[in-house]
Amino acid sequence: MRVVIDTNVVISRYLSSKGPSAQVFDFWQKKTFDLLVSAPILEEYERALKYPHVRARHQMSDTEIIEIIEEIADLAKMVRPTKRLTVITADPDDDKFLECAVEGKATYIVSGNKHLYDLKEYKGIQIFKPAEFVMLLEQEVYKKAA
């Protein structure tokens, strides 16, 4: 299973060690799925973690943020999208997640972003909120254990 994770899920994960976003990362660290990223996505993760209002809550230094981004880059599968998409007219910057998912042949995109989530699916790639994705992963793990 190949998955693209939107920035809001990453931010939520580092604001709280509990909750669906943290659980998504726990499943990833257990190798339940492959995380797909691109350079623009990693740049957005870093930029968003450094926003003053976000930093005020997670209290991480630049060094700690860079270490997180490097760890994600090392453990995820890097995708280099070759096609530019223009799908999300309300926020064209979100198209980078679709580009990565399409190029990387993702199964899912996980996002709490209304613009992405409202699509529900794109070219066969299902788009789930973190809590929905966690339920799906729990069902998959249960099936494998049975």
N, C-alpha and C positions, 0 to 999 in steps of 0.2 A: 504494500500500500504506500503510495507516494502522496505527500501532503505539502501544501503551501500554507503558511501561517501568516495572517495579517499582523501588522504592527500593533494594533490595539490589544491583541492577545498577548504579545510579548510584554507590552507595558503592564498589563494586568497581572501577568505572572510575576513581575518584579515588584509590584506594589503589594502583593499578597502571596504568601506561600501556600495559601489554601484557596479553594475555589476551582471552578472549571478550567481556567487558563493554566493554573499551576498543575492541575491533573493532566492536561494535554502534554505539558512538558515532561511530566513524570513518565507517561506512556512512551514518549519519544526516547527518553533516556534509557528505558527498558527495551528499546529497539522494536517496539510494536509497529512502528511505521518509519518510513524514510522521510526526512524533512528536506524539501527542495527550497533553495534560496538563489537569488541572483545578486550581483553587485549592487544594483539600485535598491533592492530590498534590504540588504545588510546596512547600506548607508542610511536608509530611513529608520531602521531599528535604532542605530546609534544616535542619530539626530533626535529622535523622539525621547530616548532615555535621557538625553541631555537637556530637554526643555526644563526651564527653571521650575515650573509648577510640578513637573513629574519628579525632578531631582529632589525637591523639597520633601517629597513623600518617601522615596526609596533611599535617600541619603548616601548614594554611591558616588565615589570619586570618578574622575575621567579615566583613571587607570583601571578601576574595577569595571567600568562600562566597556572599555576597549577589550578587556579580558573576556567578558561575556560574548562580545561580538566575534572575537577570534575563536572562542570555543564553538560557537554556533557554526562559524565558517569551516572549522576543522571537521566537525562531526556531521554536518549536513552535506547534501549533494549539491554542488554548484551547477547552476543552469545558466547558459548564455543565450537568452532569447534572440532570435534572428528576425522576428516579425514584430512590428509595432502594431498594437491594437488600439482602436478607438471605440470602446464599448460603453464606458461609464462617463456619459457627458456631464453629469452633475459634479464629478470629481475625477478628471482624466488622470490624475496622479495614481489612482487606484488601478489603472490598467496594467501596471507593472506586475501585479499579483496574477492577473489572468495570463499575461505573457509568459511568466515563469511556469505557471501551471500547464499551459498548452505545450510549450516547448519541452517541459520535463515530463510530460505524459502523466500528470497528477491524477489521482483518483478524487481528491477532495481539496477544498480550500476551507480553512477555518477562520472565521471572521465575525466580529461583533459590529462591523461597519455596515450601516444601513444600505449604502450604495451597492456593496458587494452582496450582502445577504439577500437583498430584495431580488437579485437575479435567480436565486435558488439553485441554478445550474448554468453552466456555460460549456457548450461543446462536449456534453457528457460528464463534465466535472461538477460534482455536487458541492454546494456551498452550505456549510453548517455553522451554527453558532457553537462556541466552545462546549456548552453543556450538552448539546445534541451530539457533538462529536465524541465526547466522553462516554455517553450512553452507547453509541455505536461501538466504540473500542471495548467497553466492558462486555458487550454481547459477543464480540469476536473472541475475546480472551476466554469467555465462558464456553463458547463452542469448541475451542481448541482443547480445553481442559476436559471436556465431556467425552 
